């Protein structure tokens, strides 16, 4: 994932690069540290990308992203914010990196489905032995019965 804030094209994978023309930026004042400088600089960065209207996505990629990022999308647009750093440039880099990770995770293939297996006879035996050992330990901690 390449995130060069100078070229602004976002390389998500070797086969997918989001052009700068499809990325939208918004800047605002950031909360947090910064001293006197914080009240004059717009260092908080919002990066947004319209998944629904993107020309670089194949139809199956678009569908996969729309379903996987469904809760993060507002009218087909995914938004990422960054305000950790004092520098707007550094926050731009962070936002680009976050969007690249988000899109890459959304396009990643599904993990293979887990096959259900039964515990082995030995593990079941060890499990029962540990339970009885624990039971014995707790029984020995009890007050002896009154006679």
N, C-alpha and C positions, 0 to 999 in steps of 0.2 A: 504494500500500500504506500504509494508515494504521495506526499502532501507538500508540495512546494508552493508557498503562498505567493511567490512572484509570478509563476505561470498561471496559477489558479485552476488549471485543469486537474481534475482529481482522478488519479489512477487507483481504482478499487482492486483490480486484478489485471494480469497481463491481457485478458480478453475484454475488459470493460474499463473505459475511461470516460468520466463525466466531463464534458466540456465546460469551460468557465461561463459560457453564455447561458447555460441551464442553471447555474448556481446564483442564488440571490443572497445579498448581505444586508444586514441592518446593524447599526451601531448605536449604543446608548451608554449612559454613565453607569459605571460598575460600582457596586457597594464593596466595602472591604478596605484593605490597606492602600495607601498611596500618598498620604500627607496632603500638602497644599495642592499638589498636582491633580488629585483625584477629582476635584470639583470642576476641572476645565477640560478633561479628556474623555472621549467616548471610547473606553477600552473594552466594554462588554460587547461581545460579538454574537449575532444570531446568523446562522447559515441555514438557508432553506433550499429544498430541491423538490420540484414537482415530479413525483414518480408517475402519476397518471398520464402526463403529457410528454414524458421524456422520449426523445428520438433515438437514444442510444440503446434502449432496452428492447430485447426481443419480447414477443407477446407472453411467452411462458415465464420469462424473468419478471415481467411486470405483474403478472398474476401472482407469482410466488411472493414478491415483495408486498403487494397489496394485502395479501392474506396474513403474512407473517408480521408486518409492521402495522397492521390494522388499527391498533389502539394508539399508535404514535402519529398516524396520519390525520390531517385535518384537510378535507376537500382534496385528497390525493397529494398533499404536500407534507414532507417530513422536515422538521425543524430541529436543529442542534444548537445549543448555546454554550458559550465558554466565557468565564469571567474570573478565572483563577489568577491570572497574571496581571501585572500593571500595564504591560505593553499590549497594544491592540494587535500588533503583528504576531506576537506569541499566542494570543488568544485566537487569532485566525488560524494559525497552524494547528492548535488543539482542536478547533471546531472541524477543520478539514479531516484531521485524523479520526475524530469520532464518527463523522459521517461515513468515511471509508470503512471503518470497522462495522458500523451498523448495517451498511449495504452488503458488505461481504458476509456477515453473519446471516442476513436475510436470504442471500442467494445460495448459501451453503447447502449441500445435499443433506437429506434426512439421515440420521444415524441408523445403523441397522437395528431392526427390531429385536429385542431381547427374547431369547428362547427360554421358556420356563423350564427349570430343572428341579429335581427332587434332591433333598439333602442326602449325602451318602450315609451308609449305615454307621460308619465310624464317627462322622460328625454328629449324628443323632445321639450316639452313645456318649460322646464327649460332652454334648449339651446337657444330657440328663445327669451325668456325673458331676458337672459343675453346679447344676441346680441342687442336687442332694448335698454337695459340699457346703454350699451357701446356706442351705436349710439347717444343716448340722451346726454351722458356726453361729447362726442366729439362735438356735435352740440352747446352745451352751451359754449364751449371754443372759438368758432368762434367769429370774430368781427361782431357786429351788422350791418345789411345791411345799406348802405348810402341812405338817402332819398332826 
